[in-house]
Amino acid sequence: MSAVTEAPARSPRQVVGAYVALTKPRVIELLLITTIPAMLLAARGVPPLWLIACTLTGGTLAAGSANALNCYVDADIDSVMKRTTARPLAQQTIPPRNALIFGVVLGVLSFAFLWITTNLMSAVFAVATILFYIFVYTLVLKRRTSQNIIWGGMAGCMPVIIGWSAVTGTVSWPAIVMFGVIFFWTPPHTWALAMKFKEDYARAGVPMLPVVATAQQVTRQIVIYSWITVVCTLLLAPVTSWIYVGVAAVSGVWFAVFAHKLHNVVRKGGSTNTMKFFHMSNLYLMLVFCGLAVDAVVGLPVLGWPF
């Protein structure tokens, strides 16, 4: 008879760390970067700090729920992709059933917390985001179409809607524009990463665009979506001052030129460092939303409509 190998005992710190890893903290950081500026713009200043803290807490719980449930559904994919083999379920650090319960509990807590501390609209948006991310993106789009990240990325756009509604109790057009900025920014950002890990996605059977299209076709799409993102950022000019518009314009040109350089290198058959564009796109989004935050806090007269 062969000996039964038992899983090694893990310390409480390792177990807690595994549950934290399920929530993908680095992804949550990016979502929170966009929430605060949206709240500042909605208030055209600084809303009550307790409201910011509560919105961020509820948003963190919602994002953690979506990410934990995503890990549960995608455990089979994570176990065959080199980039994700260290995740808790791929390493069997946490039983799948526990991960599922953990994700559901976080989702319930996010709804209850946001409803009590902000308003029902923000709480409903948070739950809708979780459900969309799991049932539309993870279960339907991700494994079936190369358009997965275009439409699935809508979940990552929702923090600005939640932040805006937490302050105003409504959803106005500037919130929709901010949603659009993140919506159009997500594909080039994600495709750059997918180009780096193309073999990983192919092995897992995930039809990311770099798996089903040539590198030149992918980078052409990156250029197109990058320019649309830049144009979208400038649509906020009527409700901001020259501070934000200056930051958005300068950083936008930098972002678009970087995309063009990536495409030109690929078109000429040169070696590319797509992760450089991936990290740069993170910095670009941060600059745009930090510019938005500073603009709202400084409170200079807005440019208004040109007519």
Backbone bond lengths (Angstrom), bond angles and torsions (degrees), N, CA, C in turn:
res aa  C-N    CA-C-N  psi(-1)  N-CA   C-N-CA  omega(-1)  CA-C   N-CA-C  phi
1 M - - - 1.472 - - 1.523 109.57 -
2 S 1.336 116.00 140.05 1.459 119.30 178.21 1.509 110.14 -84.10
3 A 1.302 115.04 144.77 1.462 119.70 -178.68 1.523 110.18 -70.28
4 V 1.323 116.27 143.86 1.458 121.93 178.22 1.519 108.50 -85.79
5 T 1.322 115.61 124.86 1.459 120.19 179.92 1.520 109.55 -88.11
6 E 1.304 115.93 119.95 1.455 120.54 179.57 1.517 109.85 -91.03
7 A 1.326 115.30 147.28 1.460 119.84 177.23 1.517 109.04 -65.61
8 P 1.316 118.08 137.74 1.457 120.80 -179.74 1.524 111.39 -62.64
9 A 1.324 115.22 142.88 1.460 120.04 177.61 1.521 109.53 -64.93
10 R 1.311 116.41 141.42 1.452 120.69 -178.94 1.522 109.80 -119.10
11 S 1.302 114.95 144.13 1.460 120.99 -179.76 1.528 109.35 -74.10
12 P 1.347 117.13 159.54 1.472 119.71 176.66 1.526 112.24 -55.13
13 R 1.332 116.80 -37.03 1.458 119.51 179.74 1.529 111.07 -64.05
14 Q 1.320 116.93 -40.24 1.472 120.55 179.27 1.526 110.97 -65.99
15 V 1.330 115.91 -39.36 1.459 119.81 179.59 1.528 110.41 -66.30
16 V 1.331 116.41 -46.16 1.468 120.29 178.46 1.528 109.83 -61.05
17 G 1.325 115.93 -42.93 1.458 120.14 178.67 1.515 112.57 -60.25
18 A 1.335 116.20 -36.48 1.463 120.52 179.31 1.530 111.06 -66.88
19 Y 1.336 116.61 -40.90 1.465 119.44 178.36 1.526 111.09 -67.54
20 V 1.310 116.79 -38.45 1.464 120.22 176.03 1.529 109.93 -62.66
21 A 1.334 116.60 -41.77 1.469 120.75 179.62 1.524 111.43 -61.61
22 L 1.335 117.68 -32.05 1.463 120.65 177.38 1.519 112.13 -58.59
23 T 1.327 117.20 -30.84 1.466 121.21 -176.59 1.526 112.48 -81.58
24 K 1.347 117.90 -6.54 1.474 123.29 -179.50 1.532 111.01 53.12
25 P 1.337 116.98 68.79 1.477 121.27 -175.53 1.522 114.69 -54.75
26 R 1.333 117.93 -34.98 1.468 119.33 -178.05 1.523 111.65 -67.48
27 V 1.317 116.28 -32.20 1.469 120.03 175.58 1.521 110.04 -68.92
28 I 1.334 116.18 -40.24 1.467 120.81 -179.84 1.524 110.84 -63.02
29 E 1.325 117.49 -37.65 1.467 121.07 179.65 1.525 110.70 -55.73
30 L 1.306 116.65 -44.79 1.457 121.19 -178.65 1.525 110.59 -64.95
31 L 1.325 117.29 -38.60 1.457 120.91 179.74 1.527 110.72 -65.32
32 L 1.320 117.19 -39.84 1.458 121.07 -177.98 1.527 111.60 -70.17
33 I 1.329 116.62 -29.67 1.463 120.67 178.04 1.528 110.70 -59.59
34 T 1.318 116.56 -32.28 1.460 119.74 -178.91 1.531 112.70 -87.83
35 T 1.322 117.73 -22.16 1.466 120.63 -176.86 1.517 111.76 -70.00
36 I 1.328 117.31 -47.51 1.468 120.84 -175.46 1.530 111.85 -62.03
37 P 1.343 119.98 -49.56 1.468 118.51 177.69 1.524 113.27 -58.31
38 A 1.340 116.92 -36.25 1.464 119.73 177.90 1.523 110.40 -61.82
39 M 1.319 117.26 -39.83 1.464 121.23 179.10 1.531 110.74 -68.91
40 L 1.324 116.72 -39.48 1.461 120.53 179.34 1.524 110.86 -65.45
41 L 1.332 116.71 -41.51 1.459 119.95 178.76 1.521 110.62 -67.05
42 A 1.324 116.75 -39.72 1.468 120.29 179.21 1.524 111.19 -60.41
43 A 1.329 116.32 -37.86 1.464 121.22 -179.40 1.526 111.78 -88.22
44 R 1.336 116.34 -12.38 1.465 123.22 -171.99 1.531 109.18 48.75
45 G 1.319 113.70 48.50 1.455 123.28 -177.58 1.519 107.67 162.16
46 V 1.309 115.73 -151.36 1.458 120.20 -179.05 1.528 109.33 -107.53
47 P 1.327 117.97 113.23 1.467 119.85 175.90 1.518 109.65 -69.92
48 P 1.324 118.71 171.01 1.467 120.19 178.72 1.524 111.66 -51.83
49 L 1.334 116.21 134.03 1.469 119.87 -176.51 1.519 111.98 -61.98
50 W 1.335 116.85 -32.29 1.467 118.79 178.97 1.526 110.61 -64.68
51 L 1.349 115.99 -34.14 1.467 119.49 179.30 1.530 110.44 -68.84
52 I 1.331 116.63 -39.99 1.465 120.04 176.89 1.523 110.07 -62.25
53 A 1.345 115.64 -46.28 1.465 120.24 -178.57 1.532 111.15 -61.95
54 C 1.313 116.72 -42.52 1.470 120.23 -178.82 1.528 111.43 -68.30
55 T 1.324 116.09 -39.94 1.468 119.45 179.23 1.521 110.84 -65.46
56 L 1.329 116.34 -41.72 1.463 120.04 178.48 1.528 110.95 -65.75
57 T 1.326 116.54 -39.21 1.466 119.98 179.17 1.526 110.76 -64.96
58 G 1.330 116.11 -48.01 1.455 119.57 178.77 1.519 111.92 -63.75
59 G 1.340 116.25 -39.22 1.455 120.03 177.81 1.517 112.32 -65.32
60 T 1.323 115.80 -38.03 1.466 120.02 177.71 1.528 110.94 -64.35
61 L 1.323 116.43 -42.35 1.466 120.00 177.56 1.530 111.02 -62.23
62 A 1.340 116.73 -41.52 1.472 120.32 -179.68 1.527 110.87 -66.53
63 A 1.334 116.43 -45.71 1.468 119.87 179.74 1.522 110.59 -64.48
64 G 1.332 116.23 -40.09 1.464 120.21 177.78 1.511 111.61 -62.74
65 S 1.324 116.36 -38.40 1.459 121.02 177.59 1.524 110.92 -63.07
66 A 1.336 115.98 -49.39 1.468 120.34 -179.15 1.521 111.19 -60.59
67 N 1.326 116.75 -42.16 1.462 120.28 -178.03 1.522 112.21 -70.00
68 A 1.328 116.51 -38.72 1.465 119.60 178.44 1.533 110.91 -65.81
69 L 1.327 116.25 -42.15 1.462 119.97 178.75 1.525 110.50 -67.96
70 N 1.332 116.43 -34.33 1.468 120.50 175.50 1.523 110.63 -62.72
71 C 1.327 117.17 -41.79 1.470 121.07 177.22 1.527 110.87 -62.02
72 Y 1.330 116.13 -37.44 1.471 120.35 179.58 1.529 110.74 -65.56
73 V 1.329 116.35 -46.65 1.469 120.39 -178.19 1.524 111.44 -69.83
74 D 1.328 116.51 -37.79 1.468 121.24 -174.63 1.530 113.64 -96.48
75 A 1.316 117.18 20.29 1.466 119.59 -178.06 1.530 111.97 -58.36
76 D 1.338 117.10 -36.34 1.464 120.12 -179.74 1.527 111.51 -68.26
77 I 1.324 116.98 -37.38 1.459 121.27 177.98 1.534 110.35 -69.55
78 D 1.330 115.37 -46.09 1.469 119.82 -177.74 1.522 112.29 -59.26
79 S 1.322 116.90 -31.02 1.461 119.75 -176.17 1.528 113.20 -74.82
80 V 1.345 117.54 -16.31 1.471 119.69 -179.24 1.525 113.06 -110.25
81 M 1.325 117.12 -7.28 1.467 120.15 177.74 1.523 109.87 -96.59
82 K 1.306 116.48 127.22 1.461 120.39 -178.14 1.530 111.71 -57.77
83 R 1.325 116.13 -36.62 1.458 120.74 -176.89 1.519 112.75 -66.10
84 T 1.332 117.09 -23.65 1.462 120.02 -173.11 1.529 113.96 -119.87
85 T 1.329 117.84 7.26 1.477 118.98 -176.57 1.522 113.09 -67.00
86 A 1.330 117.47 -15.40 1.467 119.51 -179.88 1.525 112.58 -86.62
87 R 1.321 117.63 -3.76 1.460 119.58 -179.29 1.528 110.71 -67.54
88 P 1.341 116.84 151.95 1.480 121.20 -171.24 1.525 115.11 -53.75
89 L 1.329 118.45 -44.60 1.460 119.34 -177.46 1.521 111.41 -73.84
90 A 1.322 117.35 -32.55 1.466 119.90 175.76 1.520 110.75 -66.26
91 Q 1.334 116.22 -32.69 1.461 121.89 178.35 1.525 112.46 -89.21
92 Q 1.336 116.11 -2.37 1.477 122.67 -177.97 1.525 111.68 57.81
93 T 1.320 114.91 34.51 1.461 120.48 176.96 1.514 111.17 -74.74
94 I 1.335 115.91 -31.54 1.457 122.69 -178.98 1.530 108.13 -127.06
95 P 1.329 118.90 136.06 1.464 120.49 175.92 1.530 110.61 -62.97
96 P 1.318 118.82 139.15 1.471 121.32 -179.61 1.532 113.13 -52.91
97 R 1.317 116.37 -40.06 1.472 119.46 -179.55 1.523 110.64 -60.88
98 N 1.320 117.27 -39.76 1.456 120.78 179.32 1.524 111.28 -65.90
99 A 1.333 115.45 -38.96 1.465 119.67 178.96 1.528 110.42 -64.53
100 L 1.331 116.94 -40.30 1.461 121.01 178.75 1.533 110.60 -62.93
101 I 1.326 116.16 -47.41 1.471 120.19 179.94 1.531 109.92 -62.66
102 F 1.325 116.69 -42.72 1.455 121.95 179.96 1.528 110.41 -58.78
103 G 1.328 116.93 -45.94 1.458 120.82 -179.76 1.512 112.60 -63.72
104 V 1.336 117.03 -43.12 1.460 121.27 179.69 1.528 110.84 -64.75
105 V 1.322 116.92 -42.88 1.468 121.18 179.97 1.522 110.68 -61.87
106 L 1.322 117.07 -43.48 1.465 120.15 178.04 1.526 110.79 -60.74
107 G 1.329 116.67 -39.60 1.457 120.24 179.14 1.522 112.18 -64.46
108 V 1.311 116.91 -43.43 1.471 121.41 178.21 1.525 110.20 -63.54
109 L 1.330 116.14 -43.48 1.465 120.03 179.30 1.521 111.46 -63.03
110 S 1.344 117.09 -39.67 1.465 119.86 -179.41 1.524 110.61 -62.91
111 F 1.333 116.47 -43.02 1.470 119.98 179.25 1.524 110.82 -62.77
112 A 1.331 116.37 -50.33 1.460 120.62 -177.74 1.527 111.07 -62.65
113 F 1.320 116.26 -43.43 1.465 120.02 -176.95 1.527 111.21 -65.38
114 L 1.340 116.90 -46.24 1.466 119.59 -179.11 1.532 111.28 -66.95
115 W 1.306 117.09 -37.20 1.463 120.00 179.31 1.534 110.51 -63.31
116 I 1.321 115.91 -42.87 1.466 120.43 -177.46 1.522 111.42 -72.32
117 T 1.335 117.28 -40.92 1.466 120.29 -171.19 1.524 114.46 -96.28
118 T 1.359 118.12 -23.25 1.467 119.14 179.47 1.528 108.91 -119.65
119 N 1.314 117.15 -91.35 1.471 120.25 176.50 1.527 109.25 -160.63
120 L 1.324 115.00 169.30 1.464 120.82 -176.44 1.532 111.20 -65.50
121 M 1.332 117.11 -35.73 1.459 119.92 -178.32 1.524 111.26 -60.35
122 S 1.308 116.71 -47.13 1.466 120.51 179.57 1.522 110.95 -63.10
123 A 1.320 116.94 -39.19 1.457 121.31 179.83 1.536 110.70 -64.63
124 V 1.326 116.54 -41.82 1.475 120.82 179.71 1.525 110.00 -66.28
125 F 1.336 117.16 -41.38 1.461 120.50 178.05 1.530 110.85 -60.29
126 A 1.317 116.40 -39.46 1.473 120.55 -179.47 1.529 110.82 -63.21
127 V 1.318 116.56 -46.08 1.467 120.46 179.69 1.529 110.49 -67.02
128 A 1.324 116.75 -40.35 1.469 120.35 178.57 1.526 110.57 -60.84
129 T 1.323 116.18 -36.45 1.463 120.61 178.84 1.526 110.71 -64.55
130 I 1.322 116.16 -45.41 1.469 120.77 178.99 1.522 110.44 -59.83
131 L 1.323 115.91 -48.41 1.465 120.56 -177.54 1.535 111.16 -64.09
132 F 1.326 116.88 -40.49 1.466 120.24 179.09 1.524 110.53 -64.61
133 Y 1.310 116.67 -44.44 1.459 120.73 -177.37 1.525 111.58 -62.48
134 I 1.314 116.57 -39.87 1.461 119.87 -177.20 1.525 111.89 -82.39
135 F 1.324 116.99 -52.89 1.465 119.76 -170.60 1.534 113.30 -83.54
136 V 1.317 117.94 -30.79 1.465 119.45 -179.94 1.529 110.97 -92.66
137 Y 1.336 116.28 -53.87 1.464 118.28 -176.91 1.524 112.73 -75.36
138 T 1.349 117.02 -59.72 1.459 120.60 -171.89 1.524 112.75 -67.28
139 L 1.326 117.79 -45.11 1.465 120.63 -174.01 1.524 114.01 -87.47
140 V 1.333 118.22 -24.98 1.458 119.72 -175.56 1.527 112.25 -111.59
141 L 1.319 117.58 -58.29 1.461 120.80 -170.80 1.524 114.48 -76.79
142 K 1.308 117.28 -43.51 1.461 121.45 -167.93 1.522 113.31 -55.78
143 R 1.314 117.85 -42.30 1.463 121.11 -174.45 1.523 113.32 -98.40
144 R 1.345 116.88 4.26 1.458 118.68 -173.55 1.523 115.38 -119.89
145 T 1.312 118.71 -21.71 1.458 119.22 -173.78 1.525 111.74 -147.51
146 S 1.332 115.51 147.53 1.463 120.24 176.58 1.522 111.31 -74.12
147 Q 1.337 116.60 -8.28 1.471 121.29 175.10 1.526 111.19 -84.92
148 N 1.322 116.58 7.54 1.464 121.46 -172.81 1.526 113.36 -52.75
149 I 1.315 116.82 -49.66 1.462 118.86 -172.94 1.519 111.56 -75.91
150 I 1.339 117.69 -23.29 1.466 119.60 179.05 1.520 110.00 -63.54
151 W 1.326 115.99 -53.18 1.468 119.92 -177.89 1.521 111.69 -85.43
152 G 1.325 116.87 -36.06 1.460 119.74 178.54 1.510 112.23 -64.61
153 G 1.347 116.66 -26.69 1.455 120.41 -179.79 1.514 113.89 -66.54
154 M 1.331 117.07 -9.78 1.465 120.16 178.72 1.521 111.71 -58.90
155 A 1.328 116.55 -29.98 1.463 119.39 179.56 1.526 111.09 -62.57
156 G 1.333 116.60 -37.30 1.453 120.04 179.49 1.514 113.95 -73.63
157 C 1.344 116.36 -10.22 1.472 120.65 178.52 1.527 112.26 -86.54
158 M 1.315 117.23 -15.23 1.460 120.94 -170.41 1.528 116.06 -70.54
159 P 1.336 121.00 -25.50 1.467 118.94 179.08 1.526 114.11 -54.87
160 V 1.345 118.15 -34.89 1.467 118.76 179.11 1.531 110.75 -69.18
161 I 1.333 116.36 -34.15 1.469 120.10 177.72 1.525 109.60 -68.46
162 I 1.329 115.92 -42.87 1.467 120.28 179.40 1.520 110.40 -64.27
163 G 1.335 116.86 -43.84 1.459 120.49 179.44 1.517 112.14 -62.84
164 W 1.322 116.72 -43.86 1.465 120.88 -179.66 1.530 110.96 -64.68
165 S 1.325 116.39 -45.75 1.469 120.06 -178.51 1.523 111.86 -68.21
166 A 1.331 117.01 -28.56 1.473 119.62 177.79 1.524 110.76 -64.92
167 V 1.326 116.64 -32.60 1.467 121.17 -178.98 1.521 111.68 -84.41
168 T 1.330 116.76 -43.97 1.462 121.17 -170.78 1.522 114.80 -103.99
169 G 1.333 117.14 -20.89 1.465 120.04 -175.08 1.513 112.56 76.59
170 T 1.355 116.67 7.52 1.457 121.79 179.48 1.532 108.94 -138.09
171 V 1.332 115.53 179.62 1.467 121.16 172.25 1.532 107.38 -127.78
172 S 1.335 117.02 109.19 1.459 122.28 -178.64 1.526 110.30 -101.16
173 W 1.346 115.76 171.83 1.458 119.79 -173.37 1.533 114.06 -60.88
174 P 1.356 121.25 -34.44 1.469 117.67 177.20 1.525 112.66 -60.54
175 A 1.327 117.15 -33.15 1.466 120.21 177.15 1.523 110.16 -66.51
176 I 1.328 117.00 -37.45 1.463 120.96 178.08 1.527 110.11 -66.24
177 V 1.334 116.79 -38.71 1.473 120.06 178.48 1.528 110.00 -64.89
178 M 1.339 117.96 -43.90 1.464 120.37 177.49 1.523 110.86 -61.57
179 F 1.324 115.86 -39.16 1.461 120.96 173.79 1.530 109.31 -56.32
180 G 1.338 116.43 -45.35 1.453 121.33 -179.59 1.516 113.15 -63.69
181 V 1.322 116.40 -38.15 1.466 120.13 178.44 1.523 110.40 -57.42
182 I 1.326 116.39 -49.29 1.462 120.43 -178.68 1.527 110.64 -70.12
183 F 1.336 116.48 -35.95 1.464 121.12 179.82 1.531 110.88 -59.60
184 F 1.343 116.83 -47.29 1.465 119.98 -177.80 1.529 112.42 -79.67
185 W 1.327 117.01 -23.22 1.467 121.25 177.78 1.525 111.33 -74.68
186 T 1.318 117.92 -32.49 1.463 121.80 -173.41 1.529 114.25 -60.28
187 P 1.344 120.32 -47.14 1.473 118.93 -178.34 1.527 114.16 -58.75
188 P 1.347 120.66 -52.71 1.474 117.34 -179.61 1.519 112.94 -61.82
189 H 1.309 116.58 -36.63 1.465 121.60 177.78 1.531 110.36 -61.10
190 T 1.318 117.05 -47.91 1.462 121.71 -176.34 1.524 111.90 -74.97
191 W 1.331 116.88 -37.60 1.469 119.36 -179.95 1.527 111.40 -64.27
192 A 1.327 117.36 -33.44 1.465 119.73 177.19 1.527 110.04 -62.39
193 L 1.326 116.35 -42.30 1.463 120.75 176.72 1.521 110.61 -65.55
194 A 1.335 116.45 -42.58 1.463 120.84 -178.22 1.524 111.84 -65.86
195 M 1.325 117.49 -30.10 1.465 119.90 176.66 1.526 110.19 -64.98
196 K 1.321 115.95 -37.88 1.458 121.00 178.44 1.529 110.90 -66.07
197 F 1.332 116.32 -40.82 1.465 121.33 -175.43 1.534 111.33 -109.33
198 K 1.312 115.95 35.35 1.459 122.17 -178.76 1.522 112.03 -55.02
199 E 1.338 117.34 -45.76 1.466 120.78 -178.43 1.518 111.35 -65.12
200 D 1.328 116.17 -34.99 1.460 120.59 177.15 1.521 110.95 -60.03
201 Y 1.332 115.54 -50.02 1.464 119.93 -178.62 1.535 111.05 -65.01
202 A 1.319 116.39 -38.68 1.466 119.61 178.56 1.522 110.59 -63.31
203 R 1.327 116.95 -42.34 1.461 121.84 179.52 1.534 110.95 -62.43
204 A 1.322 116.00 -34.88 1.464 120.13 -178.61 1.521 112.62 -86.18
205 G 1.335 116.97 -5.26 1.459 119.89 179.29 1.515 113.89 76.02
206 V 1.339 116.91 26.26 1.461 121.66 178.94 1.532 108.44 -99.70
207 P 1.325 118.74 116.64 1.474 121.37 -173.51 1.526 113.72 -81.19
208 M 1.324 116.67 56.14 1.462 118.98 173.83 1.523 108.78 -60.18
209 L 1.322 116.99 153.09 1.464 120.30 -175.21 1.530 113.31 -52.98
210 P 1.342 120.53 -43.13 1.463 119.47 178.94 1.534 114.09 -63.39
211 V 1.326 117.62 -18.29 1.464 120.87 178.56 1.525 110.59 -78.72
212 V 1.333 117.11 -34.81 1.465 120.82 -172.82 1.527 113.28 -106.83
213 A 1.336 117.94 -4.17 1.466 121.41 -179.16 1.525 109.59 -129.74
214 T 1.315 116.25 163.04 1.471 120.12 177.91 1.524 109.67 -73.97
215 A 1.337 115.15 160.14 1.464 120.08 179.22 1.524 111.09 -59.77
216 Q 1.314 116.72 -36.96 1.461 120.18 -179.74 1.529 110.95 -66.57
217 Q 1.324 117.01 -39.86 1.461 120.37 177.09 1.525 111.30 -64.77
218 V 1.319 115.84 -39.28 1.466 120.15 -179.92 1.521 110.56 -65.47
219 T 1.327 117.11 -48.91 1.472 119.55 -177.84 1.525 111.59 -66.81
220 R 1.339 117.70 -28.93 1.468 119.19 174.81 1.524 109.74 -64.06
221 Q 1.340 116.25 -41.56 1.460 119.92 176.84 1.532 111.26 -65.96
222 I 1.317 116.79 -35.07 1.463 120.59 177.29 1.525 110.10 -62.17
223 V 1.328 117.45 -42.09 1.466 121.49 178.08 1.528 110.52 -62.39
224 I 1.326 116.44 -47.05 1.468 120.62 -178.08 1.528 111.23 -60.88
225 Y 1.324 116.47 -49.44 1.468 119.66 -178.36 1.526 111.95 -68.47
226 S 1.327 117.40 -30.24 1.464 120.23 178.16 1.530 110.37 -65.60
227 W 1.331 116.96 -43.75 1.466 120.28 178.88 1.529 111.28 -66.37
228 I 1.323 116.95 -39.57 1.470 119.13 177.79 1.521 110.20 -62.68
229 T 1.328 116.96 -39.18 1.462 121.32 177.39 1.520 110.72 -59.82
230 V 1.324 116.54 -47.15 1.466 121.18 -178.88 1.530 110.42 -60.46
231 V 1.319 116.95 -46.41 1.465 120.61 179.15 1.525 110.45 -60.78
232 C 1.313 115.99 -40.58 1.466 120.98 -179.17 1.528 111.18 -62.69
233 T 1.331 116.99 -39.47 1.474 119.29 179.10 1.527 111.20 -61.00
234 L 1.324 117.10 -34.85 1.467 121.03 -176.84 1.524 112.42 -75.54
235 L 1.318 117.56 -12.93 1.464 120.48 177.02 1.525 112.04 -68.66
236 L 1.334 116.62 -13.08 1.466 120.27 178.19 1.527 112.32 -85.13
237 A 1.326 117.39 1.45 1.464 121.44 -178.57 1.530 113.50 -53.94
238 P 1.342 119.94 -41.33 1.473 119.09 -177.55 1.525 114.78 -62.64
239 V 1.334 118.15 -22.18 1.472 119.74 -178.28 1.522 111.84 -111.23
240 T 1.334 116.68 13.77 1.465 121.22 179.18 1.529 109.09 -133.22
241 S 1.328 115.75 175.56 1.464 120.98 178.85 1.525 109.92 -104.93
242 W 1.332 115.10 -173.14 1.469 119.82 -179.85 1.524 112.10 -64.78
243 I 1.343 118.11 -19.88 1.474 120.25 179.30 1.523 110.03 -61.71
244 Y 1.332 115.55 -54.92 1.456 118.87 -178.96 1.516 111.26 -66.04
245 V 1.315 117.23 -45.37 1.462 120.34 -176.86 1.527 110.39 -59.78
246 G 1.342 116.92 -39.96 1.461 120.06 177.90 1.518 112.03 -63.21
247 V 1.337 116.27 -45.40 1.465 120.68 179.45 1.526 110.31 -63.76
248 A 1.331 116.77 -45.49 1.467 121.13 -178.05 1.528 111.11 -63.88
249 A 1.331 116.70 -40.16 1.465 120.24 -177.75 1.527 111.37 -69.08
250 V 1.334 116.79 -49.25 1.469 120.65 -176.98 1.529 110.83 -65.98
251 S 1.339 116.43 -49.20 1.469 118.91 -179.66 1.527 110.83 -67.04
252 G 1.340 116.80 -30.08 1.452 120.21 179.13 1.522 112.39 -67.68
253 V 1.338 116.52 -42.10 1.460 119.75 176.65 1.527 110.08 -62.44
254 W 1.322 116.37 -42.18 1.471 121.63 177.66 1.525 110.51 -58.87
255 F 1.317 116.45 -45.63 1.465 122.03 -179.22 1.530 111.39 -63.05
256 A 1.324 116.01 -46.67 1.465 120.28 -178.07 1.529 111.59 -67.26
257 V 1.333 116.65 -41.30 1.469 120.01 179.08 1.520 110.16 -63.24
258 F 1.323 116.71 -38.63 1.463 121.14 178.21 1.529 109.89 -61.97
259 A 1.343 116.12 -40.63 1.472 120.21 178.39 1.529 110.81 -64.18
260 H 1.323 116.08 -41.68 1.471 120.20 178.10 1.530 111.11 -62.33
261 K 1.321 116.40 -41.47 1.464 119.91 179.51 1.522 110.88 -62.26
262 L 1.315 116.25 -41.41 1.465 120.60 177.90 1.524 110.22 -60.80
263 H 1.318 116.09 -45.98 1.469 120.01 -179.36 1.532 111.29 -64.45
264 N 1.322 116.56 -40.90 1.467 119.70 -178.86 1.525 112.07 -64.64
265 V 1.325 116.31 -39.21 1.469 119.69 178.22 1.521 110.21 -63.42
266 V 1.330 116.16 -44.40 1.466 120.60 179.64 1.525 110.38 -64.73
267 R 1.330 116.51 -42.56 1.464 120.78 -178.66 1.532 111.79 -62.07
268 K 1.332 116.03 -32.24 1.460 120.40 -179.55 1.531 112.69 -88.92
269 G 1.341 115.94 2.25 1.461 119.74 177.06 1.512 114.58 79.94
270 G 1.327 117.71 16.76 1.463 120.82 -179.99 1.515 111.98 -83.03
271 S 1.332 116.27 168.98 1.464 121.23 177.28 1.519 109.27 -79.36
272 T 1.308 116.47 140.28 1.462 121.03 -175.19 1.526 111.38 -119.37
273 N 1.304 114.50 149.45 1.464 121.21 173.09 1.523 106.85 -114.12
274 T 1.328 115.76 82.82 1.459 119.64 -175.38 1.527 112.38 -66.87
275 M 1.319 117.35 -24.60 1.464 119.58 178.86 1.519 111.06 -66.89
276 K 1.326 116.99 -25.67 1.459 119.91 176.18 1.523 109.81 -64.59
277 F 1.336 115.99 -42.53 1.469 119.57 176.33 1.524 110.19 -67.43
278 F 1.320 117.59 -39.39 1.464 121.66 179.22 1.532 111.23 -57.15
279 H 1.334 116.46 -49.81 1.464 120.14 -179.79 1.521 110.98 -68.82
280 M 1.336 116.31 -37.10 1.451 119.93 179.07 1.525 110.95 -63.44
281 S 1.339 117.14 -37.15 1.464 120.47 179.90 1.526 111.21 -65.53
282 N 1.328 116.99 -33.99 1.466 120.09 173.76 1.521 110.68 -61.41
283 L 1.322 115.53 -45.96 1.461 120.87 179.71 1.524 110.75 -62.97
284 Y 1.317 116.72 -40.45 1.465 120.87 179.10 1.526 111.17 -59.93
285 L 1.331 116.94 -49.16 1.464 119.88 -179.54 1.522 110.69 -61.41
286 M 1.324 116.66 -40.12 1.460 120.74 178.78 1.529 110.48 -62.38
287 L 1.336 117.63 -42.70 1.463 121.06 179.49 1.529 111.36 -61.94
288 V 1.329 116.29 -43.88 1.460 120.46 -179.38 1.526 110.83 -61.47
289 F 1.314 117.27 -47.30 1.462 119.62 -176.40 1.527 112.35 -77.43
290 C 1.323 117.84 -28.54 1.465 119.55 172.76 1.523 109.98 -67.79
291 G 1.340 116.32 -39.42 1.459 119.85 175.18 1.507 111.38 -60.72
292 L 1.319 116.50 -38.65 1.459 121.92 177.83 1.529 110.73 -64.35
293 A 1.334 116.03 -42.27 1.465 120.69 -179.90 1.524 111.42 -64.76
294 V 1.329 116.69 -47.24 1.461 120.95 -179.95 1.525 110.35 -61.79
295 D 1.307 116.25 -43.23 1.460 121.23 179.89 1.526 110.99 -58.38
296 A 1.336 116.16 -45.28 1.462 120.14 -178.02 1.521 112.06 -66.92
297 V 1.328 116.60 -38.34 1.466 120.44 -177.64 1.528 111.17 -73.54
298 V 1.337 117.55 -41.82 1.470 120.91 179.72 1.522 109.94 -63.94
299 G 1.310 117.42 -39.68 1.459 121.09 172.69 1.515 116.02 74.66
300 L 1.325 117.77 32.51 1.470 119.97 174.34 1.533 109.65 -67.06
301 P 1.331 117.95 158.91 1.471 119.54 178.32 1.535 110.97 -57.06
302 V 1.309 115.26 137.50 1.473 119.41 -179.14 1.529 109.05 -74.45
303 L 1.312 116.21 155.88 1.456 120.70 -179.01 1.515 112.34 -68.81
304 G 1.348 115.99 -31.95 1.460 120.30 178.41 1.513 112.33 73.37
305 W 1.316 114.57 -175.50 1.463 121.03 -178.49 1.533 109.80 -82.68
306 P 1.337 117.05 144.07 1.469 119.83 -177.25 1.527 113.61 -78.47
307 F 1.303 118.51 12.10 1.464 120.49 -179.55 1.522 109.74 -146.54
